[in-house]
């Protein structure tokens, strides 16, 4: 039967089984009932490697009023002080791009200006980080968490979320992802699709493209992805090359990339030109419009009918 392997992104999360049930529930809002369609599911969960305990089950952890799940985030950037030179260069470049060292606007809640279309992109507007409509202190906290997650994964940092427990972040998350894929492919006779959100898109792509022992999949969906940010793809190993960045050896089917243009994590949201197959653009970049101010919410993305329709197609489920 068809199977979906999910992988989450930045910030703390509720327990693994709760998060998986929540994602299935929001897909149902978008018109796709995976259980009713005979689709099995699993979750690659890695929040425990960076947070001492899961978010409370009843917490609305992706709501602005609740702090976007960032209440337990570490606002201290002292971990950047003694980094090797190449990692310091990465941090400085990423900080400048994210803009959280900029002077905050005079208004408390900054709203985006009317955007002008980008040249050659039709009605696709161009926004700067400062235009993301979130309260400035909260925006800075989320971006600091984003910076830390990306750095620790790309540079395989050692991290201890609890006394007596330490992880090599890239090594151990790669193992968890690959082991889950191996488990999910046992006895499967239907399409196997990976659906990734946020930092989970970086992890899943890295494994599919750069880890020889990673199992293959039939379809791939990235949601709210930072894969288009140069500081991300320039630090993949082996070195990234746009013309052949599509993970052809591991992905036999289509890649759908879903984004909201005001998602602060998907700063360079359209990625078809960054991950080509033999020099050709083959990824479908699908824009959606998430309600409210926190555009990066996985819940809002999964409730989108357009996303659910694409996932239905990847799974081979009749409409």
DRENLO-953561 format. One record per residue (C-alpha): residue in one letter; x, y, z. Coordinates in steps of 0.25 Angstrom, whole numbers, plus 5000, padded with zeros to 4 digits. Example, Ala and Ser with C-alpha at 12.3 -4.5 7.8 and 13.67 -1.06 7.14 Angstrom:
# residues 2
A504949825031S505549965029
This chain:
# residues 319
X500050005000X500550154998X501350215010X501750355014X502950375022X502850515029X503950595035X503750725043X504550855043X505050965053X504650995067X504150895078X503050805075X501950725083X502250575084X502450495071X501150425071X500350555074X501150625063X500850515053X499350515057X499250665056X499850665042X498850565037X497750645043X498150765035X498250695022X496850645025X496450795026X497150805012X496250695006X497250575007X496850465017X498150375017X497550265026X496350255018X497150245005X497950125011X499250215012X500150175024X500950285030X502250305039X502950425045X504450455045X504550525059X505850595063X505350705072X505850625084X507250645079X507150795081X506150815092X506150755106X504650715106X503550715096X502550835095X501250815103X500250735096X499150835097X500050955093X499751035081X501151035078X501151105064X500251215068X500851355069X500151375083X500851255088X502251295084X502251205072X502851085080X504051175083X503851195098X504951085100X505851135089X507251175093X507351325090X508851325093X509751325082X511051305090X511251175083X511751245071X512851315078X513951205076X513551145063X514551105052X514751215042X513951145031X512751135041X512851275045X512851325031X511551235029X510951295042X511251445038X510651425024X509451355029X509251465040X509351575029X508351505020X507351475031X507451625036X507251605051X508351695054X507651805047X507051925054X505551895057X504551975050X503852095059X502552025059X502351905068X501651815058X502351835045X501451815033X501951785019X501951895008X501251874995X502251784987X502651804973X502651684964X504051624961X504551634947X504251514939X503351454950X502051504946X501251534959X502351474968X502651584978X504051604984X504051624999X505151655009X505351595022X504851725029X503551715022X503151585028X501951625037X502351575051X502651655063X504151685063X504551615076X503851485072X504451495058X505851505063X505651385073X505151295062X506251335053X507251305063X506751175065X506751155050X508151195049X508551095060X507850975054X508451005040X509851015046X509750905055X509250805044X510150855032X511450855041X511050735049X511150805062X511250725076X510050765084X509550715098X508050745100X508050675113X509050635124X509850515120X509250505106X510050565093X509750555078X510650585066X509450655060X509650625045X510150485047X509050445057X507950515049X508350455036X508350315043X506950335048X506450385035X507050265027X506650165037X505250205036X505250205021X505850065022X504750015031X503650085022X504150015010X504049875016X502949805009X502349925002X501649904989X501150044987X501750184984X502650234995X502650384997X503450475006X502750605011X503750695018X503550835025X504450945028X505850895032X505350755029X505450785015X506950815017X507150685024X506350595015X506950655002X508350635008X508150495011X507450464997X508550534990X509850514998X509750385006X510050264998X509250165007X507950245007X506750165001X506050214988X504650284988X503550304978X503150444981X503650564989X503050684994X503750805001X502850905009X503351045014X504751005010X506051085012X506750995001X506851124992X507751195001X509151194996X509751185010X509051055011X509350984998X510751044997X511050955010X510550825005X511650715004X511950674993X511950804987X510650854981X510450884966X509150934962X509050874948X509150734954X508550754968X507250674966X507450544974X507250454962X507850334968X506850324979X505650394974X504950324963X503750414962X503350564964X503750674973X502750774978X503150894985X502050974993X502351114998X501651235003X502451364999X502351425013X502951305020X504151355027X504851215026X504651205011X505451335008X505751284993X504451204992X504551164977X505551054976X505350994962X506551074956X507451024968X507250874967X507250844953X507250704946X508250694935X508250844933X506650844932X505650904942X504750794946X504250834960X502850884962X502851014970X501451024976X501151154983X500051164993X499451275002X499451235017X498551315026X499051395038X500351455041X501151325044X501351275029X502351165033X501251075040X501250935036X499850925040X499451045031X500150975019X499550845021X498150895021X498350955007X497550884996X498650904986X499650834995X498750724997X498450704982X499950694979X500150594990X498950514985X499650514971X500950474976X500250354984X499450314971X498150334978X496950364968X496450504970
